[in-house]
């Protein structure tokens, strides 16, 4: 079933979407505080590489699973097939 979402050209007002409304107050808070951690000593993406989505996905997976980020053995070819 195609909702046609990706063909729309107007901005979505997420505040009006039922999925974003809070059951108690009617709307979500204006901001949701969260911690920001800056990673250091990580492998840089090769320039002219189109792997940025892969890097973001792997970072998200590692952070959500609370795995220490270490890209000593970062294998993009394997991870693309994962």
HUGIWO-V929747 format. One record per pair of residues at least 6 apart in sequence whose ideal C-beta (glycine too) atoms are under 8 Angstrom apart, sorted by the first residue. I is the first residue (numbers start at 0). J is the second residue. Records with the same first field share a line. If there is no record, write none. Layout:
I->J  J
//
This chain:
13->19
14->26
19->26  27
20->26  27
21->27  28
38->58  68
41->68  70
42->70  71  73
44->50  51  54
50->75
53->75  78  79
57->73  78
58->68
60->66
61->67  68
62->68
//
